[in-house]
Amino acid sequence: SSPGPRSSPGPRSSPGPRSPPSLEEESPPTAPEPVVKQRKKSAQRYVGPPPLPSEYTVGRRVLARWAKDKGVYYATITNLHPSIGAVDVAYDDGDYWERAPVSYVVEVVE
């Protein structure tokens, strides 16, 4: 027996006529806008360090804490730094601390 007639698939169908490219210019993709966070305003404005007490003078004997062990020791003020609220102190044992915060000076010794 001979095989039956073969059917040809016929012409392939095209998806349809293509439209011409748009004449309108497409804008390039834009990057998303960066998110800008605003700082919260503090209730108080920083006005600098507190003024040095008037009894803090060069040569004045004081009791001052030592930063490394928080112990209190006798010392002498050797320099003032009013713009940053600090003093230089020379401890009786020979140690020296430049720009020690005034909060570390515990007491003026008379």
HELIX and SHEET records of a PDB file:
HELIX    1   1 VAL A  102  TYR A  104  5                                   3    
SHEET    1   A 5 TYR A  96  PRO A 101  0                                        
SHEET    2   A 5 ALA A  86  TYR A  91 -1                                        
SHEET    3   A 5 VAL A  72  HIS A  81 -1                                        
SHEET    4   A 5 ARG A  61  ARG A  65 -1                                        
SHEET    5   A 5 VAL A 105  VAL A 108 -1                                        
END                                                                             
